[in-house]
Amino acid sequence: MCVRFANAREVKRSRQDYDGNAMKSAVVGLEAEHAARPADLARHDEAALLDMLETLEGQHGYVPRDVSDEVARLVDVKLERLRRIQRKLDTTVRRDVQQHIARWRNEEGNLIMILHAIQNQHGYVPREVAMELSRELGVKLARIYEVITFYHYFKLQPPGAHTLTVCNGTACYLKGSADLLNEVRSQLGVAEGQTTPDRQFHLDVVRCIGCCGMAPAMVVDGKPCGHVKPGDIAGHIAAIRTKKEAVT
């Protein structure tokens, strides 16, 4: 009986060792797989680990100690990496904000000038930068966003690689700028002030671009275009895409 009991215990221990080693290898393999595809890490890693643990617990009724320890180690490693990245970002953001503040500290209306400097640097006003600016100036974050949202120049989202600006001044409006705007909206699938999901195109509307004699007019990537017809919009967008494909 003692022999039979010992054998049963050895079988149980062997099974646990096998399961633990197998799952540990699976976890290590999973980490290696994601390390090879870093773009997929943030999107799939957490879900993959949870699925693996749930599957294991469903099959065996428990999660082996080796597996839980290995998963905890991986989580700790990834959290530490994220903390290092966050510290680097915090340091960079704080340094940049402090430089902008130092440049405009003694100027009247310096908040607007600092926000201009931030947008010129990033192309928009990132939330983490606005929060750091709030801390450094001792100004409520709500006040900073009041200024940002009051002036249409400031953007809260990253701009697109290419900008289409429709003039809606009096001359352009009388010549049909509304039709141009509707066509751009239709072609890009975004409203004014928005950027396409692929971050390739941004649509802006301004009061005047100083080209009243060319009405209706618009600006495509900084180049004024006059006497534009709705049927021309698709061509402008296609030309940008063709140029991009030729470069890549």
C-alpha positions in Angstrom: 0.0 0.0 0.0 2.9 2.4 0.8 4.4 1.7 -2.5 1.1 2.3 -4.3 0.6 5.6 -2.4 4.1 6.7 -3.2 3.6 5.9 -6.9 0.4 7.8 -6.9 2.0 10.8 -5.3 4.9 10.6 -7.8 2.4 10.4 -10.7 0.6 13.5 -9.4 3.8 15.4 -8.9 5.0 14.4 -12.4 1.7 15.6 -13.8 2.0 18.9 -12.0 5.5 19.4 -13.1 4.6 18.6 -16.7 1.7 21.0 -16.7 3.7 23.7 -15.0 6.7 23.3 -17.4 4.4 23.2 -20.4 2.5 26.3 -19.5 5.7 28.1 -18.4 7.1 27.3 -21.9 3.9 28.6 -23.4 4.2 31.9 -21.5 7.8 32.3 -22.4 6.9 31.5 -26.0 4.1 34.0 -25.9 6.4 36.8 -24.6 8.9 35.9 -27.4 6.1 36.1 -30.0 5.0 39.5 -28.8 8.6 40.7 -28.5 9.0 39.9 -32.2 5.8 41.9 -33.0 6.0 44.9 -30.7 3.1 46.7 -32.5 0.8 43.9 -31.4 1.9 43.9 -27.8 -0.3 46.6 -26.3 -3.3 45.3 -28.2 -3.1 41.5 -27.5 -0.8 40.8 -24.6 -3.1 41.3 -21.7 -6.0 39.4 -23.4 -3.7 36.6 -24.4 -2.4 36.1 -20.9 -5.9 36.2 -19.4 -7.2 33.7 -22.0 -4.3 31.4 -21.2 -4.9 31.5 -17.5 -8.7 31.0 -17.9 -8.1 28.0 -20.2 -5.6 26.5 -17.8 -7.9 27.0 -14.8 -10.9 25.5 -16.7 -8.9 22.4 -17.7 -7.2 21.7 -14.3 -9.3 23.7 -11.8 -6.2 25.6 -10.6 -3.3 27.6 -12.0 0.1 25.9 -11.2 2.4 27.9 -9.1 5.1 27.9 -11.8 2.7 29.5 -14.3 1.4 32.1 -11.9 4.9 33.1 -10.9 6.0 33.4 -14.5 3.0 35.5 -15.4 3.6 37.7 -12.4 7.2 38.1 -13.4 6.2 39.1 -17.0 3.7 41.6 -15.7 6.2 43.2 -13.4 8.8 43.4 -16.2 6.3 45.1 -18.5 5.1 47.5 -15.8 8.6 48.5 -15.1 9.2 49.2 -18.8 6.1 51.3 -18.9 7.3 53.2 -15.8 10.6 53.9 -17.5 8.9 55.2 -20.6 6.6 57.3 -18.5 9.5 58.8 -16.6 11.2 59.7 -19.9 8.0 61.3 -21.2 7.4 63.2 -18.0 11.0 64.5 -18.1 10.8 65.6 -21.7 7.4 67.2 -21.4 8.3 69.1 -18.2 11.6 70.4 -19.8 9.8 71.6 -23.0 7.0 73.3 -21.0 9.5 75.0 -18.7 11.4 76.3 -21.7 8.3 77.7 -23.3 7.3 79.3 -20.0 10.7 80.8 -19.5 10.5 82.3 -23.1 7.2 84.0 -22.5 7.0 84.4 -18.7 7.2 88.2 -18.6 4.9 88.8 -21.6 1.3 90.0 -21.3 -1.1 87.2 -22.4 1.7 84.7 -22.1 -0.7 81.7 -21.9 -1.7 82.2 -25.5 1.9 82.6 -26.6 2.9 79.5 -24.7 0.1 77.5 -26.3 1.2 78.8 -29.7 4.7 77.5 -29.0 3.4 74.2 -27.9 1.2 73.8 -31.0 4.1 74.8 -33.3 6.2 72.1 -31.6 3.7 69.2 -31.7 1.2 70.3 -34.4 -1.5 70.3 -31.6 -1.8 70.7 -27.9 -1.3 67.2 -26.3 -3.3 66.6 -23.1 -0.2 65.6 -21.1 1.4 68.9 -22.1 -1.6 70.9 -21.1 -1.6 69.2 -17.7 2.0 69.9 -17.2 1.5 73.6 -18.2 -1.3 73.8 -15.7 1.0 72.5 -12.9 3.9 74.8 -13.9 1.8 78.0 -14.2 -0.5 77.3 -11.3 -3.5 77.8 -13.7 -6.5 75.5 -13.6 -6.6 73.0 -16.5 -10.2 74.1 -17.2 -8.9 77.6 -17.9 -6.3 76.3 -20.3 -8.9 74.4 -22.2 -11.2 77.5 -22.3 -8.5 79.3 -24.2 -7.7 76.3 -26.5 -11.3 75.8 -27.4 -12.1 79.5 -27.8 -9.5 80.0 -30.5 -10.0 77.8 -33.6 -6.3 77.9 -34.4 -5.5 75.5 -31.5 -6.0 71.8 -32.1 -6.6 69.0 -29.5 -5.9 66.1 -31.9 -2.8 65.3 -33.9 -3.1 67.0 -37.4 -3.1 65.0 -40.6 -0.1 64.7 -42.8 -1.9 66.8 -45.4 -4.3 69.7 -44.9 -7.1 70.9 -47.1 -8.3 74.3 -46.1 -11.6 75.7 -47.6 -12.0 79.4 -47.6 -15.5 80.5 -46.4 -15.0 84.3 -46.7 -17.7 86.4 -48.3 -16.4 86.3 -51.8 -15.8 82.5 -51.7 -19.1 81.9 -50.0 -21.0 83.8 -52.7 -19.1 81.8 -55.3 -20.0 78.4 -53.9 -17.5 77.5 -51.1 -20.3 75.6 -49.3 -20.4 73.1 -52.2 -16.6 72.7 -52.0 -16.8 72.1 -48.3 -19.5 69.5 -48.7 -17.5 67.7 -51.4 -14.4 67.6 -49.2 -16.4 66.3 -46.3 -17.9 63.6 -48.6 -14.5 62.6 -50.1 -12.7 62.4 -46.8 -15.5 61.3 -44.5 -14.7 64.0 -41.9 -16.1 67.3 -40.8 -14.2 70.6 -40.6 -11.6 70.5 -37.8 -11.3 66.8 -38.0 -8.6 64.4 -39.3 -9.1 61.1 -41.2 -8.6 58.0 -39.1 -5.4 57.2 -40.9 -4.0 60.7 -40.0 -3.4 61.5 -43.7 -5.9 64.3 -44.2 -7.1 67.2 -42.1 -9.9 69.5 -43.1 -10.0 73.1 -42.0 -12.3 76.0 -42.8 -11.1 79.7 -42.5 -12.7 83.0 -43.0 -10.4 84.3 -45.6 -7.1 83.3 -47.3 -6.6 86.6 -49.1 -7.4 85.2 -52.6 -10.8 86.8 -53.1 -10.1 87.3 -56.8 -9.7 83.6 -57.2 -13.0 82.7 -55.4 -14.0 80.0 -54.6 -10.5 79.2 -53.3 -8.9 76.7 -51.0 -5.4 75.8 -49.8 -4.0 72.3 -50.4 -0.9 71.6 -48.4 0.0 75.3 -48.2 -0.6 75.9 -51.9 -3.6 78.3 -52.8 -5.9 76.9 -55.4 -8.4 79.3 -57.1 -11.7 78.9 -59.0 -12.0 75.4 -57.5 -15.0 73.3 -58.5 -16.5 70.5 -56.5 -15.4 68.1 -59.2 -11.8 69.2 -58.7 -11.6 67.9 -55.1 -11.2 64.2 -55.9 -8.3 65.1 -58.2 -6.5 67.1 -55.4 -6.9 64.2 -53.0 -5.8 61.6 -55.6 -2.7 63.7 -56.4 -1.6 63.8 -52.8 -2.1 60.0 -52.4 -0.2 59.3 -55.7 2.7 61.5 -54.5 2.8 59.7 -51.2 2.8 56.3 -52.9 5.6 57.4 -55.1 7.7 58.5 -52.1 7.1 55.2 -50.2 
